[in-house]
Amino acid sequence: MEMPVSYSFYSKVLYGKLREDVREILSTLCKYKDVDIITNAVFVDYVHQIVVLPPKLSISNFKGYLKGKSTLMIYDKCR
C-alpha cells in the first residue's frame, strides 16, 4: 500500500537560485527511491512536500535519507 507523507525542512534563506536548486535536488532524490511527488512547495523558510511512498520504504527511513542527502547536496552546490 502506498501512503502520502508530508514533511518540512527548516532553513533561514531559501530564495532565488537556492530555491530552484533545493527543488531540483529533492526531485532527484525522490526519483532515486521511486517516490512520487504530489506537491512540492519551497518557501523562504521551509520546504513542504507531499509524496507517495512505495511499500518497501518506511516513512522515518525516507525522511532521514532525504534530509541527510539533500543537506550534503545543497552544501556541495553552494560552496
OpenMM code with the backbone's topology and positions (N, CA, C; nanometers):
from openmm import Vec3, app, unit

residues = "MET GLU MET PRO VAL SER TYR SER PHE TYR SER LYS VAL LEU TYR GLY LYS LEU ARG GLU ASP VAL ARG GLU ILE LEU SER THR LEU CYS LYS TYR LYS ASP VAL ASP ILE ILE THR ASN ALA VAL PHE VAL ASP TYR VAL HIS GLN ILE VAL VAL LEU PRO PRO LYS LEU SER ILE SER ASN PHE LYS GLY TYR LEU LYS GLY LYS SER THR LEU MET ILE TYR ASP LYS CYS ARG".split()
positions = [
    Vec3(0.0835, -0.1180, 0.0000),
    Vec3(0.0000, 0.0000, 0.0000),
    Vec3(0.0883, 0.1248, 0.0000),
    Vec3(0.0514, 0.2218, -0.0784),
    Vec3(0.1248, 0.3469, -0.0815),
    Vec3(0.0585, 0.4471, 0.0118),
    Vec3(0.1380, 0.5344, 0.0712),
    Vec3(0.0798, 0.6320, 0.1619),
    Vec3(0.1389, 0.7706, 0.1404),
    Vec3(0.0546, 0.8730, 0.1421),
    Vec3(0.1050, 1.0101, 0.1287),
    Vec3(0.1716, 1.0557, 0.2583),
    Vec3(0.2786, 1.1314, 0.2454),
    Vec3(0.3548, 1.1788, 0.3601),
    Vec3(0.3814, 1.3278, 0.3430),
    Vec3(0.3703, 1.4012, 0.4489),
    Vec3(0.4000, 1.5441, 0.4459),
    Vec3(0.5122, 1.5716, 0.5451),
    Vec3(0.6093, 1.6535, 0.5075),
    Vec3(0.7198, 1.6860, 0.5969),
    Vec3(0.7771, 1.8215, 0.5609),
    Vec3(0.8570, 1.8775, 0.6511),
    Vec3(0.9135, 2.0106, 0.6299),
    Vec3(1.0621, 2.0108, 0.6611),
    Vec3(1.1359, 2.0959, 0.5919),
    Vec3(1.2760, 2.1243, 0.6194),
    Vec3(1.2834, 2.2711, 0.6568),
    Vec3(1.3568, 2.3038, 0.7608),
    Vec3(1.3636, 2.4429, 0.8034),
    Vec3(1.5010, 2.5012, 0.7743),
    Vec3(1.5014, 2.6171, 0.7172),
    Vec3(1.6225, 2.6926, 0.6886),
    Vec3(1.5860, 2.8398, 0.6944),
    Vec3(1.6850, 2.9262, 0.6986),
    Vec3(1.6558, 3.0686, 0.7125),
    Vec3(1.6397, 3.1410, 0.5803),
    Vec3(1.7111, 3.1005, 0.4771),
    Vec3(1.7033, 3.1737, 0.3496),
    Vec3(1.6988, 3.0785, 0.2306),
    Vec3(1.5818, 3.0578, 0.1790),
    Vec3(1.5647, 2.9790, 0.0572),
    Vec3(1.4991, 3.0687, -0.0466),
    Vec3(1.5796, 3.1350, -0.1266),
    Vec3(1.5252, 3.2233, -0.2290),
    Vec3(1.6170, 3.2222, -0.3512),
    Vec3(1.5635, 3.2687, -0.4632),
    Vec3(1.6411, 3.2793, -0.5867),
    Vec3(1.6916, 3.1452, -0.6375),
    Vec3(1.8201, 3.1414, -0.6706),
    Vec3(1.8835, 3.0215, -0.7273),
    Vec3(1.8787, 2.9049, -0.6287),
    Vec3(1.8992, 2.9335, -0.5008),
    Vec3(1.8971, 2.8279, -0.3997),
    Vec3(1.7611, 2.7595, -0.3948),
    Vec3(1.6549, 2.8344, -0.4102),
    Vec3(1.5196, 2.7775, -0.4095),
    Vec3(1.5038, 2.6758, -0.5223),
    Vec3(1.5493, 2.7106, -0.6409),
    Vec3(1.5410, 2.6184, -0.7549),
    Vec3(1.6319, 2.4978, -0.7355),
    Vec3(1.7511, 2.5193, -0.6785),
    Vec3(1.8431, 2.4085, -0.6516),
    Vec3(1.7826, 2.3091, -0.5535),
    Vec3(1.7190, 2.3594, -0.4486),
    Vec3(1.6563, 2.2722, -0.3485),
    Vec3(1.5451, 2.1899, -0.4126),
    Vec3(1.4620, 2.2538, -0.4926),
    Vec3(1.3529, 2.1827, -0.5602),
    Vec3(1.4084, 2.0723, -0.6513),
    Vec3(1.5138, 2.1043, -0.7259),
    Vec3(1.5751, 2.0068, -0.8170),
    Vec3(1.6383, 1.8905, -0.7405),
    Vec3(1.7088, 1.9204, -0.6323),
    Vec3(1.7746, 1.8165, -0.5528),
    Vec3(1.6716, 1.7224, -0.4908),
    Vec3(1.5656, 1.7764, -0.4333),
    Vec3(1.4632, 1.6917, -0.3719),
    Vec3(1.3922, 1.6055, -0.4760),
    Vec3(1.3675, 1.6607, -0.5930),
    Vec3(1.3052, 1.5823, -0.7004),
    Vec3(1.3962, 1.4682, -0.7444),
    Vec3(1.5254, 1.4970, -0.7559),
    Vec3(1.6222, 1.3947, -0.7956),
    Vec3(1.6288, 1.2829, -0.6925),
    Vec3(1.6356, 1.3187, -0.5651),
    Vec3(1.6432, 1.2176, -0.4594),
    Vec3(1.5167, 1.1326, -0.4535),
    Vec3(1.4018, 1.1934, -0.4780),
    Vec3(1.2771, 1.1168, -0.4801),
    Vec3(1.2758, 1.0188, -0.5969),
    Vec3(1.3281, 1.0595, -0.7113),
    Vec3(1.3350, 0.9690, -0.8265),
    Vec3(1.4246, 0.8493, -0.7976),
    Vec3(1.5365, 0.8713, -0.7248),
    Vec3(1.6271, 0.7618, -0.6899),
    Vec3(1.5559, 0.6528, -0.6111),
    Vec3(1.4614, 0.6912, -0.5265),
    Vec3(1.3902, 0.5954, -0.4410),
    Vec3(1.2526, 0.5577, -0.4949),
    Vec3(1.2203, 0.5950, -0.6187),
    Vec3(1.0899, 0.5660, -0.6802),
    Vec3(0.9731, 0.6226, -0.5990),
    Vec3(0.9889, 0.7454, -0.5532),
    Vec3(0.8865, 0.8143, -0.4752),
    Vec3(0.8194, 0.9170, -0.5652),
    Vec3(0.6868, 0.9184, -0.5655),
    Vec3(0.6110, 1.0146, -0.6458),
    Vec3(0.5841, 1.1405, -0.5643),
    Vec3(0.6087, 1.2564, -0.6256),
    Vec3(0.5828, 1.3842, -0.5600),
    Vec3(0.4438, 1.4323, -0.6009),
    Vec3(0.3576, 1.4561, -0.5025),
    Vec3(0.2237, 1.5092, -0.5277),
    Vec3(0.2303, 1.6616, -0.5329),
    Vec3(0.2840, 1.7229, -0.4282),
    Vec3(0.3054, 1.8682, -0.4267),
    Vec3(0.4464, 1.8966, -0.3788),
    Vec3(0.5005, 2.0076, -0.4260),
    Vec3(0.6358, 2.0471, -0.3913),
    Vec3(0.6367, 2.1990, -0.3793),
    Vec3(0.6429, 2.2506, -0.2576),
    Vec3(0.6407, 2.3953, -0.2362),
    Vec3(0.7649, 2.4371, -0.1581),
    Vec3(0.8448, 2.5259, -0.2165),
    Vec3(0.9642, 2.5779, -0.1500),
    Vec3(0.9356, 2.7226, -0.1110),
    Vec3(0.9331, 2.7479, 0.0185),
    Vec3(0.9092, 2.8819, 0.0704),
    Vec3(1.0408, 2.9411, 0.1191),
    Vec3(1.0390, 3.0638, 0.1670),
    Vec3(1.1616, 3.1310, 0.2108),
    Vec3(1.2252, 3.0604, 0.3300),
    Vec3(1.1445, 3.0053, 0.4195),
    Vec3(1.1997, 2.9454, 0.5404),
    Vec3(1.1745, 2.7957, 0.5576),
    Vec3(1.1048, 2.7325, 0.4659),
    Vec3(1.0862, 2.5878, 0.4755),
    Vec3(1.0441, 2.5286, 0.3416),
    Vec3(1.0540, 2.3966, 0.3360),
    Vec3(1.0122, 2.3211, 0.2176),
    Vec3(0.9009, 2.2278, 0.2609),
    Vec3(0.7951, 2.2214, 0.1819),
    Vec3(0.6825, 2.1334, 0.2130),
    Vec3(0.6545, 2.0464, 0.0914),
    Vec3(0.6511, 1.9164, 0.1128),
    Vec3(0.6204, 1.8226, 0.0050),
    Vec3(0.5197, 1.7204, 0.0547),
    Vec3(0.4378, 1.6748, -0.0368),
    Vec3(0.3540, 1.5583, -0.0115),
    Vec3(0.3950, 1.4557, -0.1150),
    Vec3(0.4329, 1.3390, -0.0666),
    Vec3(0.4844, 1.2345, -0.1545),
    Vec3(0.4081, 1.1050, -0.1324),
    Vec3(0.4180, 1.0156, -0.2281),
    Vec3(0.3607, 0.8813, -0.2156),
    Vec3(0.4772, 0.7836, -0.2129),
    Vec3(0.4900, 0.7144, -0.1005),
    Vec3(0.5997, 0.6198, -0.0826),
    Vec3(0.5598, 0.4810, -0.1301),
    Vec3(0.6527, 0.4089, -0.1932),
    Vec3(0.6255, 0.2687, -0.2245),
    Vec3(0.6269, 0.1865, -0.0951),
    Vec3(0.5664, 0.0708, -0.0954),
    Vec3(0.5548, -0.0095, 0.0267),
    Vec3(0.6889, -0.0501, 0.0887),
    Vec3(0.7944, -0.0561, 0.0088),
    Vec3(0.9239, -0.1015, 0.0608),
    Vec3(0.9941, 0.0027, 0.1479),
    Vec3(0.9483, 0.1284, 0.1452),
    Vec3(1.0117, 0.2352, 0.2224),
    Vec3(0.9290, 0.2712, 0.3450),
    Vec3(0.9976, 0.2875, 0.4585),
    Vec3(0.9272, 0.3383, 0.5766),
    Vec3(0.9370, 0.4907, 0.5768),
    Vec3(0.8433, 0.5536, 0.6424),
    Vec3(0.8392, 0.6997, 0.6461),
    Vec3(0.9647, 0.7552, 0.7127),
    Vec3(1.0011, 0.7009, 0.8278),
    Vec3(1.1157, 0.7546, 0.9015),
    Vec3(1.2469, 0.7350, 0.8262),
    Vec3(1.2652, 0.6196, 0.7632),
    Vec3(1.3878, 0.5973, 0.6860),
    Vec3(1.3962, 0.6912, 0.5669),
    Vec3(1.2841, 0.7139, 0.4999),
    Vec3(1.2856, 0.8030, 0.3846),
    Vec3(1.3128, 0.9469, 0.4268),
    Vec3(1.2516, 0.9918, 0.5352),
    Vec3(1.2760, 1.1281, 0.5828),
    Vec3(1.4223, 1.1468, 0.6204),
    Vec3(1.4807, 1.0488, 0.6877),
    Vec3(1.6222, 1.0568, 0.7235),
    Vec3(1.7114, 1.0612, 0.6013),
    Vec3(1.6811, 0.9759, 0.5039),
    Vec3(1.7565, 0.9740, 0.3780),
    Vec3(1.7467, 1.1084, 0.3074),
    Vec3(1.6259, 1.1594, 0.2944),
    Vec3(1.6040, 1.2838, 0.2206),
    Vec3(1.6706, 1.4027, 0.2898),
    Vec3(1.6575, 1.4122, 0.4198),
    Vec3(1.7187, 1.5239, 0.4924),
    Vec3(1.8709, 1.5158, 0.4877),
    Vec3(1.9257, 1.3973, 0.5079),
    Vec3(2.0713, 1.3814, 0.5074),
    Vec3(2.1332, 1.4079, 0.3719),
    Vec3(2.0806, 1.3427, 0.2697),
    Vec3(2.1358, 1.3578, 0.1345),
    Vec3(2.1144, 1.4977, 0.0797),
    Vec3(1.9967, 1.5548, 0.1017),
    Vec3(1.9704, 1.6888, 0.0476),
    Vec3(2.0613, 1.7925, 0.1130),
    Vec3(2.0871, 1.7783, 0.2418),
    Vec3(2.1768, 1.8714, 0.3099),
    Vec3(2.3160, 1.8670, 0.2488),
    Vec3(2.3681, 1.7467, 0.2264),
    Vec3(2.5014, 1.7333, 0.1667),
    Vec3(2.5049, 1.7873, 0.0242),
    Vec3(2.4014, 1.7587, -0.0539),
    Vec3(2.3984, 1.8049, -0.1928),
    Vec3(2.3848, 1.9572, -0.2010),
    Vec3(2.3058, 2.0164, -0.1139),
    Vec3(2.2916, 2.1626, -0.1117),
    Vec3(2.4233, 2.2267, -0.0703),
    Vec3(2.4886, 2.1698, 0.0288),
    Vec3(2.6174, 2.2221, 0.0738),
    Vec3(2.7200, 2.2168, -0.0393),
    Vec3(2.7264, 2.1037, -0.1099),
    Vec3(2.8208, 2.0906, -0.2221),
    Vec3(2.7912, 2.1907, -0.3333),
    Vec3(2.6643, 2.2126, -0.3614),
    Vec3(2.6266, 2.3032, -0.4700),
    Vec3(2.6527, 2.4492, -0.4357),
    Vec3(2.6439, 2.4835, -0.3093),
    Vec3(2.6548, 2.6239, -0.2677),
    Vec3(2.7936, 2.6621, -0.2181),
    Vec3(2.8883, 2.5724, -0.2243),
    Vec3(3.0243, 2.6037, -0.1782),
    Vec3(3.0961, 2.6915, -0.2736),
] * unit.nanometer
topology = app.Topology()
chain = topology.addChain("A")
for resn in residues:
    res = topology.addResidue(resn, chain)
    for name in ("N", "CA", "C"):
        topology.addAtom(name, app.Element.getBySymbol(name[0]), res)
